Amino acid sequence: MMVIVLLSLVALAASAPQKPADQAVAIIKQDFDQQVDGSYRYSYETENGIKAEETGSLKKASGPDSSDVIIAQGAFSYTAPDGTVINLNYVADDENGFKPEGAHLPTPPPIPPAIQKALDYLATLPPPPPSRN
């Protein structure tokens, strides 16, 4: 599972703006700490402005499979090609999956007033009687 997390971070870093292939990007800061209980914490920063950090721990899965799962939370940031600084925070677990948050992520449009009025009305109705099949 740790390999998947690290590969995900490599993919995220690779999607950020890069210097030409002949110019290496230096890592300014890098920390990694893993405990005997499986918990970990890492962070890094590169000279081109990419920053990332994550903490994680093991817990028993909530479903019928009682295997260990990683619960992780973290953040990363980089500068997009248009100059916008992209910041993303996330939480990932076996119950809710990957939950990213960031101003750059799309959001659903608001519900039109007529549809909201209909939904509010439907919520006030009594439940239907049980079916007799």
N, C-alpha and C positions, 0 to 999 in steps of 0.2 A: 504494500500500500504506500509505503514511503517513496518508492520509486515512482509511482503514479503522481504523487504530489510534486516531486522534484521535476519530473518531465513536464507537468503542467506549467510550472514556473518558467522552465526553459522556453516553452512555447510562447508564453506571454512576453517574455523578454525579447524573443526573436521577432514578435509582431510589432514591437516598438521601433521607432526610427533608428536606423543603424548607420554607422560610418561606412564608407566604402570598404570592401573586403580586405584591402591591403593595409587598413588602419585598425589596429587592435583597440578595443575599449577597455580601459583599466578598471579594475575593481578597487574602489576607494576604501570600502569597509565591508567586512564579511564576518559574521558570527554564526556559530552553530553549536547547540547544546542538546544532547540527548541523554535522558535519564534511564535508569534501569527499568522503571515501570513503563517505559515506552513513550512517555511524554517528551516533547521536543520544543525547541524554539530556534528559529533562524532569522537572520536579516542580512541584507546586502544593499550596497549602493554602488553605482557605477559612475564613471566620469561624465557620461552623457545624460545623467539625470534620472536614470531608472533607480527606483527604490522599492524594496519589498521586505515584508516581514510576515511571519506566521508562527502561531503556537498551536500545538496539537496534543491530544492525549488519547489513550485507549479506553474503551468502555465495551461492555457486552452489548451486542446488537439487541434492538428492541423487538425484532420479529421472532419467528419460530427458530431461526438459525441462531444459536447462542455463541457465534464466533465473535472475536474482538473486532471492533471497528474504530476508525480514527475520527475523532471530533476535532475539527480545525477551524481556526478563525485567523484572519489576516488582512493585509492591505498591500496594495502596490500603486505606484504612480510612475508616469512617464510623460513626455511631451509629444503630442501628436504632430504629424507633418505640418498642420496649419498653425502650430504654435500653442494650441490649447493644452493646458496641463490636465491630464486624465488621472483622476483619483478613483480607486475602487476599493471598497471594503467588502469582506465576505465572511460568511459562516457556512460550514459544510458539516452535515451529520447524516446519520442513517435514517432519521425520521423526516426531515424536511429537505434533504438534498443540498445542493449548492444554492445559496441565496446571496447574490451580489447586490451591492448598492453603490450607485454613483450617479452624479448629475448628468453624465453623458449617455446613460442607458435610456432607452425608450420607455415611455409610460403609456398605459391605456388611455384613450380619450375619455372625457367625462360622459356619463350616461345622459342621453337627452331627457329633458324634463318630462315629456309625455311617457316615455318608457319608465322612468323612475316613479311617476304617479301610478302607473299600472302595477309595477312591482310592489309598491307600498300597499295598494288595495288588495292584491292577491295575498299579501302577508297577513291581512286582517281576517281572511276567510277561515271558517272552521275546516279541520282536516276532512278529506273525503271518507265516506264509510268504507269499512273493509270489503274487499271484493269477495264474491261467493263463487269460486271456480270449482 
